[in-house]
Amino acid sequence: MPICPPRRISKTRKRKRRTHDKIVMPGMNVCPNCGEVTLSHTVCRSCGFYDGKQVKTIKEKKKEE
Ligand SMILES: [Zn+2]
């Protein structure tokens, strides 16, 4: 059964639809704590958060006076 789209979809419409199809690397996650991209099922490298908890303390390069 041939299916024909009734109308050509405009560039804008197509692009708008595809804004949701952004490719995030497979197995990648965005850290809810710091917003850094992390590997899923892995503790965040930049803040040490995993599953909403601080799992690891990250040594931050800060000059303590
Ligand atoms: Zn993080």
N, CA, C, O and the ligand as a Tripos MOL2 file, in Angstrom:
@<TRIPOS>MOLECULE
protein
  261   259    66     0     0
PROTEIN
NO_CHARGES

@<TRIPOS>ATOM
      1 N           0.8470   -1.1900    0.0000 N.3       1 MET1
      2 CA          0.0000    0.0000    0.0000 C.3       1 MET1
      3 C           0.8840    1.2430    0.0000 C.2       1 MET1
      4 O           1.6310    1.4850    0.9480 O.2       1 MET1
      5 N           0.7950    2.0020   -1.0390 N.am      2 PRO2
      6 CA          1.6430    3.1990   -1.0660 C.3       2 PRO2
      7 C           1.1200    4.2880   -0.1370 C.2       2 PRO2
      8 O          -0.0720    4.5930   -0.1040 O.2       2 PRO2
      9 N           2.0300    4.8470    0.5950 N.am      3 ILE3
     10 CA          1.6420    5.9400    1.4840 C.3       3 ILE3
     11 C           2.3450    7.1950    0.9940 C.2       3 ILE3
     12 O           3.5720    7.2370    0.9040 O.2       3 ILE3
     13 N           1.5760    8.1950    0.6840 N.am      4 CYS4
     14 CA          2.1600    9.4390    0.2360 C.3       4 CYS4
     15 C           1.9030   10.5200    1.2620 C.2       4 CYS4
     16 O           0.7780   10.6700    1.7380 O.2       4 CYS4
     17 N           2.9150   11.2620    1.6040 N.am      5 PRO5
     18 CA          2.6410   12.3750    2.5020 C.3       5 PRO5
     19 C           1.7920   13.3970    1.7670 C.2       5 PRO5
     20 O           2.1100   13.7580    0.6340 O.2       5 PRO5
     21 N           0.7430   13.8600    2.3730 N.am      6 PRO6
     22 CA         -0.1410   14.7920    1.6780 C.3       6 PRO6
     23 C           0.5280   16.0910    1.2920 C.2       6 PRO6
     24 O           0.1000   16.7670    0.3560 O.2       6 PRO6
     25 N           1.5460   16.4270    1.9910 N.am      7 ARG7
     26 CA          2.2040   17.6990    1.7120 C.3       7 ARG7
     27 C           3.6840   17.5880    2.0160 C.2       7 ARG7
     28 O           4.0980   16.8640    2.9220 O.2       7 ARG7
     29 N           4.4560   18.3020    1.2610 N.am      8 ARG8
     30 CA          5.8830   18.3670    1.5180 C.3       8 ARG8
     31 C           6.0760   19.1160    2.8260 C.2       8 ARG8
     32 O           5.4640   20.1600    3.0540 O.2       8 ARG8
     33 N           6.9270   18.5780    3.6770 N.am      9 ILE9
     34 CA          7.1710   19.2610    4.9470 C.3       9 ILE9
     35 C           8.2660   20.2940    4.7450 C.2       9 ILE9
     36 O           9.3360   20.0020    4.2100 O.2       9 ILE9
     37 N           7.9740   21.4980    5.1830 N.am     10 SER10
     38 CA          8.9180   22.5950    4.9670 C.3      10 SER10
     39 C          10.2080   22.3810    5.7480 C.2      10 SER10
     40 O          10.2500   21.6300    6.7220 O.2      10 SER10
     41 N          11.2430   23.0520    5.3030 N.am     11 LYS11
     42 CA         12.5500   22.9490    5.9600 C.3      11 LYS11
     43 C          12.4150   23.2630    7.4460 C.2      11 LYS11
     44 O          12.9570   22.5660    8.3040 O.2      11 LYS11
     45 N          11.6770   24.3340    7.7200 N.am     12 THR12
     46 CA         11.5220   24.7650    9.1070 C.3      12 THR12
     47 C          10.8290   23.7040    9.9370 C.2      12 THR12
     48 O          11.2350   23.4010   11.0590 O.2      12 THR12
     49 N           9.7770   23.1490    9.3630 N.am     13 ARG13
     50 CA          9.0240   22.1430   10.1180 C.3      13 ARG13
     51 C           9.8830   20.9160   10.3650 C.2      13 ARG13
     52 O           9.8840   20.3480   11.4570 O.2      13 ARG13
     53 N          10.6050   20.5230    9.3470 N.am     14 LYS14
     54 CA         11.4700   19.3540    9.4760 C.3      14 LYS14
     55 C          12.5240   19.6110   10.5510 C.2      14 LYS14
     56 O          12.7680   18.7760   11.4220 O.2      14 LYS14
     57 N          13.1360   20.7800   10.4670 N.am     15 ARG15
     58 CA         14.1990   21.0920   11.4270 C.3      15 ARG15
     59 C          13.6560   21.1910   12.8440 C.2      15 ARG15
     60 O          14.3020   20.7690   13.8030 O.2      15 ARG15
     61 N          12.4570   21.7560   12.9590 N.am     16 LYS16
     62 CA         11.8630   21.8730   14.2870 C.3      16 LYS16
     63 C          11.6220   20.4920   14.8660 C.2      16 LYS16
     64 O          11.8720   20.2510   16.0470 O.2      16 LYS16
     65 N          11.1360   19.5900   14.0320 N.am     17 ARG17
     66 CA         10.8720   18.2310   14.5150 C.3      17 ARG17
     67 C          12.1780   17.5800   14.9570 C.2      17 ARG17
     68 O          12.2330   16.8680   15.9590 O.2      17 ARG17
     69 N          13.2200   17.8440   14.1870 N.am     18 ARG18
     70 CA         14.4880   17.1680   14.4870 C.3      18 ARG18
     71 C          15.2580   17.7580   15.6580 C.2      18 ARG18
     72 O          16.2940   17.2200   16.0500 O.2      18 ARG18
     73 N          14.7730   18.8380   16.2130 N.am     19 THR19
     74 CA         15.4780   19.3860   17.3660 C.3      19 THR19
     75 C          15.4540   18.4020   18.5240 C.2      19 THR19
     76 O          16.3020   18.4550   19.4150 O.2      19 THR19
     77 N          14.4750   17.5010   18.5060 N.am     20 HIS20
     78 CA         14.3790   16.5130   19.5870 C.3      20 HIS20
     79 C          15.2300   15.2910   19.3020 C.2      20 HIS20
     80 O          15.3820   14.4200   20.1590 O.2      20 HIS20
     81 N          15.7810   15.2230   18.1080 N.am     21 ASP21
     82 CA         16.5440   14.0330   17.7270 C.3      21 ASP21
     83 C          18.0380   14.2190   17.8980 C.2      21 ASP21
     84 O          18.8410   13.4800   17.3280 O.2      21 ASP21
     85 N          18.3940   15.2010   18.6790 N.am     22 LYS22
     86 CA         19.8100   15.4560   18.9040 C.3      22 LYS22
     87 C          20.5240   14.1960   19.3310 C.2      22 LYS22
     88 O          20.0430   13.4530   20.1870 O.2      22 LYS22
     89 N          21.6550   13.9640   18.7400 N.am     23 ILE23
     90 CA         22.3830   12.7490   19.0860 C.3      23 ILE23
     91 C          23.2340   13.0110   20.3160 C.2      23 ILE23
     92 O          24.1530   13.8310   20.3070 O.2      23 ILE23
     93 N          22.9030   12.3020   21.3490 N.am     24 VAL24
     94 CA         23.7530   12.3010   22.5320 C.3      24 VAL24
     95 C          24.4440   10.9610   22.4320 C.2      24 VAL24
     96 O          23.7960    9.9420   22.1940 O.2      24 VAL24
     97 N          25.7380   10.9500   22.6100 N.am     25 MET25
     98 CA         26.5090    9.7190   22.4550 C.3      25 MET25
     99 C          25.8380    8.5620   23.1860 C.2      25 MET25
    100 O          25.4100    8.7290   24.3270 O.2      25 MET25
    101 N          25.7400    7.4140   22.5680 N.am     26 PRO26
    102 CA         25.0780    6.3000   23.2220 C.3      26 PRO26
    103 C          25.7520    5.9600   24.5340 C.2      26 PRO26
    104 O          26.9790    5.9280   24.6280 O.2      26 PRO26
    105 N          24.9430    5.7070   25.5370 N.am     27 GLY27
    106 CA         25.4920    5.3910   26.8580 C.3      27 GLY27
    107 C          25.9580    6.6140   27.6100 C.2      27 GLY27
    108 O          26.6200    6.5120   28.6420 O.2      27 GLY27
    109 N          25.6080    7.7740   27.0840 N.am     28 MET28
    110 CA         26.0050    8.9890   27.7700 C.3      28 MET28
    111 C          24.8090    9.5540   28.5240 C.2      28 MET28
    112 O          23.6560    9.3630   28.1370 O.2      28 MET28
    113 N          25.1060   10.2330   29.5800 N.am     29 ASN29
    114 CA         24.0960   10.7830   30.4530 C.3      29 ASN29
    115 C          24.5040   12.1910   30.8440 C.2      29 ASN29
    116 O          25.6830   12.5400   30.7880 O.2      29 ASN29
    117 N          23.5380   12.9930   31.2370 N.am     30 VAL30
    118 CA         23.8910   14.3120   31.7340 C.3      30 VAL30
    119 C          23.7430   14.2870   33.2540 C.2      30 VAL30
    120 O          22.6930   13.9210   33.7820 O.2      30 VAL30
    121 N          24.7800   14.6710   33.9250 N.am     31 CYS31
    122 CA         24.7690   14.6520   35.3850 C.3      31 CYS31
    123 C          23.7090   15.6220   35.9150 C.2      31 CYS31
    124 O          23.7200   16.8000   35.5580 O.2      31 CYS31
    125 N          22.8020   15.1440   36.7570 N.am     32 PRO32
    126 CA         21.7640   16.0460   37.2730 C.3      32 PRO32
    127 C          22.3220   17.0580   38.2650 C.2      32 PRO32
    128 O          21.6770   18.0630   38.5650 O.2      32 PRO32
    129 N          23.5020   16.7940   38.7630 N.am     33 ASN33
    130 CA         24.0910   17.6840   39.7730 C.3      33 ASN33
    131 C          24.8650   18.8240   39.1430 C.2      33 ASN33
    132 O          24.6740   19.9860   39.5020 O.2      33 ASN33
    133 N          25.7400   18.4920   38.2020 N.am     34 CYS34
    134 CA         26.5760   19.5470   37.6280 C.3      34 CYS34
    135 C          26.3280   19.7710   36.1460 C.2      34 CYS34
    136 O          26.8590   20.7200   35.5680 O.2      34 CYS34
    137 N          25.5230   18.9070   35.5200 N.am     35 GLY35
    138 CA         25.2030   19.1060   34.1130 C.3      35 GLY35
    139 C          26.2780   18.6200   33.1690 C.2      35 GLY35
    140 O          26.1940   18.8460   31.9620 O.2      35 GLY35
    141 N          27.2700   17.9660   33.6940 N.am     36 GLU36
    142 CA         28.3630   17.4420   32.8840 C.3      36 GLU36
    143 C          27.9100   16.1510   32.1990 C.2      36 GLU36
    144 O          27.1120   15.3950   32.7530 O.2      36 GLU36
    145 N          28.4200   15.9090   31.0020 N.am     37 VAL37
    146 CA         28.0810   14.6730   30.3220 C.3      37 VAL37
    147 C          28.9300   13.5540   30.9040 C.2      37 VAL37
    148 O          30.1560   13.6490   30.9580 O.2      37 VAL37
    149 N          28.2660   12.5040   31.3340 N.am     38 THR38
    150 CA         28.9820   11.3900   31.9460 C.3      38 THR38
    151 C          28.5410   10.0900   31.2940 C.2      38 THR38
    152 O          27.5090   10.0400   30.6250 O.2      38 THR38
    153 N          29.3060    9.0690   31.4880 N.am     39 LEU39
    154 CA         28.8960    7.7510   31.0300 C.3      39 LEU39
    155 C          27.8080    7.2580   31.9690 C.2      39 LEU39
    156 O          27.8990    7.4370   33.1830 O.2      39 LEU39
    157 N          26.7780    6.6350   31.4050 N.am     40 SER40
    158 CA         25.7200    6.1630   32.2810 C.3      40 SER40
    159 C          26.2290    5.0040   33.1310 C.2      40 SER40
    160 O          27.1460    4.2830   32.7370 O.2      40 SER40
    161 N          25.6330    4.8410   34.2730 N.am     41 HIS41
    162 CA         26.0260    3.8340   35.2680 C.3      41 HIS41
    163 C          27.4490    4.0630   35.7670 C.2      41 HIS41
    164 O          28.1150    3.1400   36.2350 O.2      41 HIS41
    165 N          27.8910    5.2870   35.6590 N.am     42 THR42
    166 CA         29.2380    5.6310   36.0960 C.3      42 THR42
    167 C          29.1590    6.8890   36.9520 C.2      42 THR42
    168 O          28.3780    7.7990   36.6750 O.2      42 THR42
    169 N          29.9590    6.9210   37.9700 N.am     43 VAL43
    170 CA         30.0000    8.1090   38.8250 C.3      43 VAL43
    171 C          30.4960    9.3000   38.0050 C.2      43 VAL43
    172 O          31.4390    9.1850   37.2230 O.2      43 VAL43
    173 N          29.8500   10.4280   38.1990 N.am     44 CYS44
    174 CA         30.2370   11.6260   37.4750 C.3      44 CYS44
    175 C          31.6870   11.9840   37.7830 C.2      44 CYS44
    176 O          32.0950   12.0480   38.9420 O.2      44 CYS44
    177 N          32.4360   12.2100   36.7440 N.am     45 ARG45
    178 CA         33.8670   12.4760   36.9200 C.3      45 ARG45
    179 C          34.1310   13.8510   37.5180 C.2      45 ARG45
    180 O          35.1180   14.0500   38.2270 O.2      45 ARG45
    181 N          33.2490   14.7940   37.2280 N.am     46 SER46
    182 CA         33.5690   16.1350   37.6950 C.3      46 SER46
    183 C          33.0230   16.4660   39.0750 C.2      46 SER46
    184 O          33.5740   17.3310   39.7560 O.2      46 SER46
    185 N          31.9380   15.7910   39.5150 N.am     47 CYS47
    186 CA         31.4410   16.1320   40.8480 C.3      47 CYS47
    187 C          31.2870   14.9170   41.7550 C.2      47 CYS47
    188 O          31.0180   15.0660   42.9470 O.2      47 CYS47
    189 N          31.4540   13.7220   41.2070 N.am     48 GLY48
    190 CA         31.4000   12.5280   42.0460 C.3      48 GLY48
    191 C          30.0000   12.1190   42.4560 C.2      48 GLY48
    192 O          29.8250   11.3880   43.4310 O.2      48 GLY48
    193 N          29.0000   12.5840   41.7200 N.am     49 PHE49
    194 CA         27.6310   12.2190   42.0360 C.3      49 PHE49
    195 C          27.1970   11.0040   41.2470 C.2      49 PHE49
    196 O          27.5600   10.8360   40.0830 O.2      49 PHE49
    197 N          26.4220   10.1690   41.8900 N.am     50 TYR50
    198 CA         25.8090    9.0480   41.1850 C.3      50 TYR50
    199 C          24.5150    8.6980   41.8970 C.2      50 TYR50
    200 O          24.4740    8.5980   43.1230 O.2      50 TYR50
    201 N          23.4630    8.5150   41.1200 N.am     51 ASP51
    202 CA         22.1670    8.1280   41.6730 C.3      51 ASP51
    203 C          21.6900    9.1400   42.7290 C.2      51 ASP51
    204 O          21.0960    8.7700   43.7420 O.2      51 ASP51
    205 N          21.9630   10.4170   42.4650 N.am     52 GLY52
    206 CA         21.4970   11.4680   43.3580 C.3      52 GLY52
    207 C          22.2760   11.6000   44.6460 C.2      52 GLY52
    208 O          21.8900   12.3490   45.5430 O.2      52 GLY52
    209 N          23.3600   10.8800   44.7340 N.am     53 LYS53
    210 CA         24.1550   10.9420   45.9670 C.3      53 LYS53
    211 C          25.6090   11.2780   45.6510 C.2      53 LYS53
    212 O          26.1080   10.9770   44.5670 O.2      53 LYS53
    213 N          26.2600   11.8870   46.5840 N.am     54 GLN54
    214 CA         27.6820   12.1410   46.4290 C.3      54 GLN54
    215 C          28.3950   10.8450   46.7990 C.2      54 GLN54
    216 O          28.4200   10.4450   47.9630 O.2      54 GLN54
    217 N          28.9640   10.2060   45.8030 N.am     55 VAL55
    218 CA         29.5740    8.9030   46.0230 C.3      55 VAL55
    219 C          31.0690    9.0550   46.2760 C.2      55 VAL55
    220 O          31.6670    8.3450   47.0840 O.2      55 VAL55
    221 N          31.6360    9.9940   45.5630 N.am     56 LYS56
    222 CA         33.0730   10.1300   45.5780 C.3      56 LYS56
    223 C          33.4070   11.5960   45.8160 C.2      56 LYS56
    224 O          32.7150   12.4810   45.3130 O.2      56 LYS56
    225 N          34.4240   11.8450   46.5520 N.am     57 THR57
    226 CA         34.8400   13.2400   46.7500 C.3      57 THR57
    227 C          35.8940   13.5620   45.7060 C.2      57 THR57
    228 O          36.9060   12.8730   45.5790 O.2      57 THR57
    229 N          35.6370   14.5970   44.9860 N.am     58 ILE58
    230 CA         36.5530   14.9780   43.9230 C.3      58 ILE58
    231 C          37.5050   16.0450   44.4430 C.2      58 ILE58
    232 O          37.0980   17.0290   45.0610 O.2      58 ILE58
    233 N          38.7550   15.8200   44.1790 N.am     59 LYS59
    234 CA         39.7580   16.8030   44.5870 C.3      59 LYS59
    235 C          39.6970   17.9740   43.6250 C.2      59 LYS59
    236 O          40.0540   17.8520   42.4530 O.2      59 LYS59
    237 N          39.2560   19.0700   44.1150 N.am     60 GLU60
    238 CA         39.1730   20.2420   43.2680 C.3      60 GLU60
    239 C          40.4410   21.0770   43.4220 C.2      60 GLU60
    240 O          40.9900   21.2420   44.5110 O.2      60 GLU60
    241 N          40.8690   21.5850   42.2910 N.am     61 LYS61
    242 CA         42.0740   22.4010   42.3260 C.3      61 LYS61
    243 C          41.7100   23.8070   42.7680 C.2      61 LYS61
    244 O          41.4080   24.6860   41.9610 O.2      61 LYS61
    245 N          41.7490   23.9830   44.0670 N.am     62 LYS62
    246 CA         41.4350   25.3040   44.6130 C.3      62 LYS62
    247 C          42.5390   25.6980   45.5690 C.2      62 LYS62
    248 O          43.0690   24.8760   46.3150 O.2      62 LYS62
    249 N          42.8640   26.9490   45.5280 N.am     63 LYS63
    250 CA         43.8890   27.4220   46.4350 C.3      63 LYS63
    251 C          43.2590   27.7550   47.7750 C.2      63 LYS63
    252 O          42.5580   28.7560   47.9280 O.2      63 LYS63
    253 N          43.5270   26.8870   48.7400 N.am     64 GLU64
    254 CA         42.9770   27.1390   50.0690 C.3      64 GLU64
    255 C          43.9220   28.0250   50.8590 C.2      64 GLU64
    256 O          45.1160   27.7510   50.9800 O.2      64 GLU64
    257 N          43.3690   29.0620   51.3780 N.am     65 GLU65
    258 CA         44.2210   30.0010   52.1070 C.3      65 GLU65
    259 C          44.0010   29.8940   53.6180 C.2      65 GLU65
    260 O          44.6380   30.6130   54.3880 O.2      65 GLU65
    261 ZN         28.3610   15.8120   38.0860 Zn       66 ZN66
@<TRIPOS>BOND
     1     1     2 1
     2     2     3 1
     3     3     4 2
     4     3     5 am
     5     5     6 1
     6     6     7 1
     7     7     8 2
     8     7     9 am
     9     9    10 1
    10    10    11 1
    11    11    12 2
    12    11    13 am
    13    13    14 1
    14    14    15 1
    15    15    16 2
    16    15    17 am
    17    17    18 1
    18    18    19 1
    19    19    20 2
    20    19    21 am
    21    21    22 1
    22    22    23 1
    23    23    24 2
    24    23    25 am
    25    25    26 1
    26    26    27 1
    27    27    28 2
    28    27    29 am
    29    29    30 1
    30    30    31 1
    31    31    32 2
    32    31    33 am
    33    33    34 1
    34    34    35 1
    35    35    36 2
    36    35    37 am
    37    37    38 1
    38    38    39 1
    39    39    40 2
    40    39    41 am
    41    41    42 1
    42    42    43 1
    43    43    44 2
    44    43    45 am
    45    45    46 1
    46    46    47 1
    47    47    48 2
    48    47    49 am
    49    49    50 1
    50    50    51 1
    51    51    52 2
    52    51    53 am
    53    53    54 1
    54    54    55 1
    55    55    56 2
    56    55    57 am
    57    57    58 1
    58    58    59 1
    59    59    60 2
    60    59    61 am
    61    61    62 1
    62    62    63 1
    63    63    64 2
    64    63    65 am
    65    65    66 1
    66    66    67 1
    67    67    68 2
    68    67    69 am
    69    69    70 1
    70    70    71 1
    71    71    72 2
    72    71    73 am
    73    73    74 1
    74    74    75 1
    75    75    76 2
    76    75    77 am
    77    77    78 1
    78    78    79 1
    79    79    80 2
    80    79    81 am
    81    81    82 1
    82    82    83 1
    83    83    84 2
    84    83    85 am
    85    85    86 1
    86    86    87 1
    87    87    88 2
    88    87    89 am
    89    89    90 1
    90    90    91 1
    91    91    92 2
    92    91    93 am
    93    93    94 1
    94    94    95 1
    95    95    96 2
    96    95    97 am
    97    97    98 1
    98    98    99 1
    99    99   100 2
   100    99   101 am
   101   101   102 1
   102   102   103 1
   103   103   104 2
   104   103   105 am
   105   105   106 1
   106   106   107 1
   107   107   108 2
   108   107   109 am
   109   109   110 1
   110   110   111 1
   111   111   112 2
   112   111   113 am
   113   113   114 1
   114   114   115 1
   115   115   116 2
   116   115   117 am
   117   117   118 1
   118   118   119 1
   119   119   120 2
   120   119   121 am
   121   121   122 1
   122   122   123 1
   123   123   124 2
   124   123   125 am
   125   125   126 1
   126   126   127 1
   127   127   128 2
   128   127   129 am
   129   129   130 1
   130   130   131 1
   131   131   132 2
   132   131   133 am
   133   133   134 1
   134   134   135 1
   135   135   136 2
   136   135   137 am
   137   137   138 1
   138   138   139 1
   139   139   140 2
   140   139   141 am
   141   141   142 1
   142   142   143 1
   143   143   144 2
   144   143   145 am
   145   145   146 1
   146   146   147 1
   147   147   148 2
   148   147   149 am
   149   149   150 1
   150   150   151 1
   151   151   152 2
   152   151   153 am
   153   153   154 1
   154   154   155 1
   155   155   156 2
   156   155   157 am
   157   157   158 1
   158   158   159 1
   159   159   160 2
   160   159   161 am
   161   161   162 1
   162   162   163 1
   163   163   164 2
   164   163   165 am
   165   165   166 1
   166   166   167 1
   167   167   168 2
   168   167   169 am
   169   169   170 1
   170   170   171 1
   171   171   172 2
   172   171   173 am
   173   173   174 1
   174   174   175 1
   175   175   176 2
   176   175   177 am
   177   177   178 1
   178   178   179 1
   179   179   180 2
   180   179   181 am
   181   181   182 1
   182   182   183 1
   183   183   184 2
   184   183   185 am
   185   185   186 1
   186   186   187 1
   187   187   188 2
   188   187   189 am
   189   189   190 1
   190   190   191 1
   191   191   192 2
   192   191   193 am
   193   193   194 1
   194   194   195 1
   195   195   196 2
   196   195   197 am
   197   197   198 1
   198   198   199 1
   199   199   200 2
   200   199   201 am
   201   201   202 1
   202   202   203 1
   203   203   204 2
   204   203   205 am
   205   205   206 1
   206   206   207 1
   207   207   208 2
   208   207   209 am
   209   209   210 1
   210   210   211 1
   211   211   212 2
   212   211   213 am
   213   213   214 1
   214   214   215 1
   215   215   216 2
   216   215   217 am
   217   217   218 1
   218   218   219 1
   219   219   220 2
   220   219   221 am
   221   221   222 1
   222   222   223 1
   223   223   224 2
   224   223   225 am
   225   225   226 1
   226   226   227 1
   227   227   228 2
   228   227   229 am
   229   229   230 1
   230   230   231 1
   231   231   232 2
   232   231   233 am
   233   233   234 1
   234   234   235 1
   235   235   236 2
   236   235   237 am
   237   237   238 1
   238   238   239 1
   239   239   240 2
   240   239   241 am
   241   241   242 1
   242   242   243 1
   243   243   244 2
   244   243   245 am
   245   245   246 1
   246   246   247 1
   247   247   248 2
   248   247   249 am
   249   249   250 1
   250   250   251 1
   251   251   252 2
   252   251   253 am
   253   253   254 1
   254   254   255 1
   255   255   256 2
   256   255   257 am
   257   257   258 1
   258   258   259 1
   259   259   260 2
@<TRIPOS>SUBSTRUCTURE
     1 MET1         2 RESIDUE 1 A MET
     2 PRO2         6 RESIDUE 1 A PRO
     3 ILE3        10 RESIDUE 1 A ILE
     4 CYS4        14 RESIDUE 1 A CYS
     5 PRO5        18 RESIDUE 1 A PRO
     6 PRO6        22 RESIDUE 1 A PRO
     7 ARG7        26 RESIDUE 1 A ARG
     8 ARG8        30 RESIDUE 1 A ARG
     9 ILE9        34 RESIDUE 1 A ILE
    10 SER10       38 RESIDUE 1 A SER
    11 LYS11       42 RESIDUE 1 A LYS
    12 THR12       46 RESIDUE 1 A THR
    13 ARG13       50 RESIDUE 1 A ARG
    14 LYS14       54 RESIDUE 1 A LYS
    15 ARG15       58 RESIDUE 1 A ARG
    16 LYS16       62 RESIDUE 1 A LYS
    17 ARG17       66 RESIDUE 1 A ARG
    18 ARG18       70 RESIDUE 1 A ARG
    19 THR19       74 RESIDUE 1 A THR
    20 HIS20       78 RESIDUE 1 A HIS
    21 ASP21       82 RESIDUE 1 A ASP
    22 LYS22       86 RESIDUE 1 A LYS
    23 ILE23       90 RESIDUE 1 A ILE
    24 VAL24       94 RESIDUE 1 A VAL
    25 MET25       98 RESIDUE 1 A MET
    26 PRO26      102 RESIDUE 1 A PRO
    27 GLY27      106 RESIDUE 1 A GLY
    28 MET28      110 RESIDUE 1 A MET
    29 ASN29      114 RESIDUE 1 A ASN
    30 VAL30      118 RESIDUE 1 A VAL
    31 CYS31      122 RESIDUE 1 A CYS
    32 PRO32      126 RESIDUE 1 A PRO
    33 ASN33      130 RESIDUE 1 A ASN
    34 CYS34      134 RESIDUE 1 A CYS
    35 GLY35      138 RESIDUE 1 A GLY
    36 GLU36      142 RESIDUE 1 A GLU
    37 VAL37      146 RESIDUE 1 A VAL
    38 THR38      150 RESIDUE 1 A THR
    39 LEU39      154 RESIDUE 1 A LEU
    40 SER40      158 RESIDUE 1 A SER
    41 HIS41      162 RESIDUE 1 A HIS
    42 THR42      166 RESIDUE 1 A THR
    43 VAL43      170 RESIDUE 1 A VAL
    44 CYS44      174 RESIDUE 1 A CYS
    45 ARG45      178 RESIDUE 1 A ARG
    46 SER46      182 RESIDUE 1 A SER
    47 CYS47      186 RESIDUE 1 A CYS
    48 GLY48      190 RESIDUE 1 A GLY
    49 PHE49      194 RESIDUE 1 A PHE
    50 TYR50      198 RESIDUE 1 A TYR
    51 ASP51      202 RESIDUE 1 A ASP
    52 GLY52      206 RESIDUE 1 A GLY
    53 LYS53      210 RESIDUE 1 A LYS
    54 GLN54      214 RESIDUE 1 A GLN
    55 VAL55      218 RESIDUE 1 A VAL
    56 LYS56      222 RESIDUE 1 A LYS
    57 THR57      226 RESIDUE 1 A THR
    58 ILE58      230 RESIDUE 1 A ILE
    59 LYS59      234 RESIDUE 1 A LYS
    60 GLU60      238 RESIDUE 1 A GLU
    61 LYS61      242 RESIDUE 1 A LYS
    62 LYS62      246 RESIDUE 1 A LYS
    63 LYS63      250 RESIDUE 1 A LYS
    64 GLU64      254 RESIDUE 1 A GLU
    65 GLU65      258 RESIDUE 1 A GLU
    66 ZN66       261 GROUP 0 **** ****
